[in-house]
């Protein structure tokens, strides 16, 4: 079984051979972020695919935020570059949930929390505890929280 990190490295080699500058620089930065995480803490260790996925998601989020900042600052070229890097990273992440899929998961979690005695806006924490493992990297935290808030308010 190929690990996600191994896949990133072999894709980097392919991108370099293909002279794909955007892809190779994006993958290089991501692999560096993974390596930094591996040596952080008391002892160096190999990260699990789930941990590598979290790092890729964090890097992708940075690209989205940078793209927005560049776009707001009138730097369309830089914004486009960040978006393109984000798309490269998205290939290594689980497919994101649609709004309908997310709302369905949230509705189930709200029902489960109510059955457990949690109700109203104060049930937010209980609902998030139930829904987060089900979402697992397929939607950004802020998006999940907003969907839960809407559901509880309704």
Secondary structure, DSSP 8 states (H G I E B T S, - for coil): ---HHHHHHHHHHHHHHTT-HHHHHHHHHHHHHHHHHHHSSSS-----HHHHHHHHHHHHHHHHHHHHHHHHTT-HHHHHHHHHHHHHHHTTS-----HHHHHHHHHHHHHHHHHTT--SGGGHHHHHHHHHHHHTTSS-HHHHHHHHHHHHH-
